[in-house]
Amino acid sequence: MFLEQIAQERGIDLKKIEAEILKSLRPSSLLKRMATSEEVANLVVYLCGEPASATTGAALRVDGGVVRAVT
């Protein structure tokens, strides 16, 4: 995982580096944590399945509710 590599290189605990990144780069995150691989996979499963048959023209993001701008 990318954050694990950064934490190891800096000799910092993974939770601490995650908190620093969220505070500086994603302060508007509703989850206040990084999305997990399982959460990303859940979106992929949804998109590949029958329940998504009416989902068209949508930009779906797994970002924890980060809102930088509405366009």
C-alpha positions, 0 to 999 in steps of 0.5 A: 500500500502506498501509505504504508511505504511512506510511513515506513520511509519516514519511520512514522506510524501508518495511522499518523501518516494517514491522519496527516494526509487527511488533515492536509489534503482531504480536510473535508472528508466525511469518513475521516479515514482512507477508503479500504480496498474492500470499499473500492471493490464493493463499488466495482461489484455494484457496477458490474451487477444487475442493480447498476443497470439504471446507473448511466452517465454517472461519475462514481467516486470512492473518496470518503465524501471529499467535496472540493468543488461542485461543477 
